[in-house]
Amino acid sequence: MQLEDWGEILKALGILGSPRRRGNSSVMLQACLEELSSEGFQTELVYLQEKRINYCLGCGTCLREQECAINDDMDELRQKIKDSNVLVLASPVYFLNVSAQMKCFIDRMLSFGHRPSLRGYGGAIVTHAGVGDPKVVAEYLCRVLKAWGIYPVGYAIGFGVLPTDVKPDEVEKARELGRMISRAFREGLKPEAKKEDFELQKQLIKLITDNKELMKADYEFWKGRLNPD
């Protein structure tokens, strides 16, 4: 899709999963958003730490009735995501995976995974780690984006523990990520599906087919395409 096809200013939403407002992940995310802003995108940054987001109850209401049973800030956040064209997720690596704030947010996005309605959206990932491999976490978050229907353009990673550990070249990588996102929209998003993506969708469709009474909203979304073969 070309930029002119949108007919409006493109919006980029950054979501930070760090409890530190000025930590390494935050610095890199802001660099990415600043670059997007210079490319003409309207940007916004959300700090999950400052939002009232409760744990998923596992009740299945969102799969059955579309709406979540919990009344908190997730309603507003879901709408912000829908109103954007680009979603950039950023998280520090805590004990080999995303932060608790980011994981709680992802769990509350279950309906987007069962009913991927964000096709045509672009996305990107920023991760920063003290030990371990931030690339593994970045690739996990890319799979999350794909599950929601978002095309992950790429990711930027960094290493360090203290809030001042982020390096100039890592910040530049985050800026380059912003430029990559802009180029992807200018040239037209070209999503690529891998074998694992098809397998995951096949499993999901079978799950919904076998439990269509419990997952009525999901079944209605997929009806006509519910063929696990």
C-alpha positions in Angstrom: 0.0 0.0 0.0 1.4 3.4 -1.0 1.4 6.4 1.3 -1.0 8.3 -0.9 -3.5 5.5 -0.6 -4.2 6.4 3.0 -5.5 9.8 2.3 -4.5 11.1 5.7 -1.5 11.5 8.0 -0.1 8.1 9.0 -0.1 7.4 12.7 2.6 5.5 14.6 1.9 4.3 18.1 4.8 3.3 20.4 4.1 1.1 23.4 6.7 0.9 26.1 6.7 -2.2 28.4 9.5 -1.0 30.7 8.8 0.2 34.3 11.5 2.8 33.6 10.3 5.9 31.8 13.8 6.9 30.8 15.5 3.5 30.5 17.4 2.0 27.6 14.3 0.6 25.8 12.6 4.0 26.2 15.5 5.9 24.7 15.6 3.5 21.7 11.8 3.6 21.2 11.8 7.4 21.3 14.6 7.5 18.8 12.5 5.3 16.4 9.4 7.5 16.9 11.4 10.7 16.4 12.6 9.4 13.1 9.1 8.5 12.1 7.9 11.9 13.0 10.6 13.5 10.8 9.3 11.2 8.0 5.9 12.7 8.4 4.2 10.3 10.7 2.1 11.5 13.6 3.5 9.7 16.7 2.3 8.9 20.2 4.1 7.0 23.1 2.2 5.0 25.7 3.8 3.9 28.9 2.2 0.6 30.1 3.5 1.2 33.6 1.3 4.3 33.9 -1.9 2.5 32.7 -4.4 0.5 34.7 -4.2 -2.8 33.0 -5.4 -5.9 35.0 -4.4 -9.5 34.3 -6.4 -11.5 31.8 -9.0 -13.6 33.7 -9.0 -16.4 31.1 -12.8 -16.2 31.1 -13.2 -16.3 27.3 -15.7 -13.5 27.1 -13.7 -11.7 24.3 -13.8 -14.9 22.2 -17.5 -15.4 22.7 -18.9 -11.9 22.8 -16.1 -9.7 21.3 -15.9 -7.4 24.2 -13.6 -7.9 27.2 -15.2 -8.4 30.6 -12.6 -6.2 32.3 -13.2 -2.4 32.5 -9.8 -0.7 32.6 -7.4 1.2 30.3 -7.1 -1.6 27.8 -10.3 -0.4 26.0 -8.6 3.0 25.3 -5.4 1.3 24.3 -7.1 -1.1 21.9 -8.8 1.8 20.2 -5.5 3.7 19.9 -4.0 0.7 18.2 -6.9 0.4 15.7 -6.6 4.2 15.0 -2.9 3.8 14.1 -1.1 2.6 11.0 2.1 1.5 12.8 2.6 -0.2 16.1 6.1 -0.3 17.7 6.5 -2.5 20.8 9.4 -1.9 23.1 10.4 -4.0 26.1 13.5 -4.7 28.2 14.5 -8.3 28.5 13.5 -9.5 32.0 14.6 -13.1 32.9 14.9 -14.1 29.3 11.6 -12.7 28.0 9.5 -9.5 27.9 8.7 -7.5 31.0 5.6 -8.3 33.1 3.9 -5.1 31.9 4.4 -6.2 28.2 3.2 -9.7 28.8 0.1 -8.6 30.7 -0.7 -6.3 27.7 -0.2 -9.1 25.2 -2.4 -11.4 27.2 -5.2 -8.8 27.1 -4.9 -8.6 23.3 -6.1 -12.2 23.0 -9.1 -11.3 20.8 -6.7 -9.7 18.3 -4.8 -12.9 18.0 -8.0 -15.0 17.5 -9.5 -12.4 15.1 -6.5 -10.8 13.4 -8.1 -7.6 12.1 -5.0 -5.4 11.8 -4.0 -6.5 8.3 -2.4 -3.7 6.4 -0.8 -2.3 9.5 3.0 -2.1 9.9 4.9 -2.9 13.1 8.4 -3.0 14.6 10.1 -4.1 17.8 12.7 -2.7 20.2 14.4 -4.8 22.9 17.3 -4.2 25.3 19.0 -6.8 27.5 21.6 -7.0 30.2 22.3 -10.7 29.7 20.8 -13.2 27.3 19.8 -12.7 23.7 17.5 -9.7 23.0 17.1 -11.0 19.4 15.1 -14.0 20.7 12.7 -11.7 22.5 12.5 -9.4 19.5 11.6 -12.4 17.3 8.9 -13.5 19.8 7.4 -10.0 19.7 7.5 -10.1 15.9 5.4 -13.3 16.0 3.0 -11.6 18.3 2.6 -8.8 15.8 2.0 -11.3 13.0 -0.6 -13.1 15.1 -2.5 -9.8 15.3 -2.3 -9.4 11.5 0.5 -6.8 11.6 3.4 -7.0 9.2 6.7 -6.7 11.3 9.1 -4.6 9.3 12.0 -5.3 11.6 13.6 -4.8 15.0 16.4 -3.0 16.9 18.2 -4.5 19.8 20.7 -3.3 22.4 22.7 -4.5 25.4 23.1 -2.9 28.9 21.6 -2.8 32.4 21.9 0.8 33.7 19.6 3.5 32.2 22.6 5.1 30.7 24.0 2.0 29.1 22.3 2.5 25.7 25.0 3.1 23.1 25.0 5.7 20.3 25.1 3.0 17.6 22.0 1.3 19.2 20.1 4.6 19.1 21.1 4.9 15.5 19.8 1.4 14.8 16.5 2.5 16.3 16.4 5.5 14.1 17.2 3.3 11.1 14.3 1.2 12.1 12.0 4.2 11.9 13.4 4.9 8.4 12.8 1.2 7.5 9.1 1.6 8.5 8.7 4.7 6.4 10.3 3.0 3.4 8.0 0.0 3.8 5.0 2.2 3.6 6.3 4.2 0.7 7.2 1.1 -1.3 4.1 -0.8 -0.2 3.9 -3.3 2.7 4.9 -6.8 1.5 4.0 -9.3 4.2 5.7 -12.7 4.0 4.1 -15.8 5.6 6.3 -18.6 6.8 5.4 -22.3 7.3 5.1 -21.7 11.0 2.6 -19.0 10.4 0.3 -21.3 8.4 0.7 -24.0 11.0 -0.3 -21.6 13.8 -3.3 -20.4 11.8 -4.3 -24.0 11.1 -4.2 -24.9 14.8 -6.2 -21.7 15.6 -8.9 -22.5 13.1 -9.3 -26.0 14.3 -9.6 -24.8 17.9 -12.3 -22.4 16.9 -14.1 -25.0 14.8 -14.1 -27.5 17.7 -15.3 -24.9 20.2 -17.6 -22.7 18.1 -20.2 -22.3 20.9 -17.5 -21.1 23.3 -15.9 -18.9 20.7 -18.9 -17.5 18.9 -17.3 -14.2 18.0 -14.2 -16.0 16.6 -16.4 -18.4 14.6 -18.4 -15.5 13.1 -15.1 -13.8 12.1 -13.7 -16.9 10.4 -16.9 -18.4 9.1 -16.5 -19.2 5.4 -12.8 -19.7 5.9 -12.9 -22.4 8.5 -11.1 -25.1 6.7 -8.1 -26.4 8.7 -6.8 -28.3 5.7 
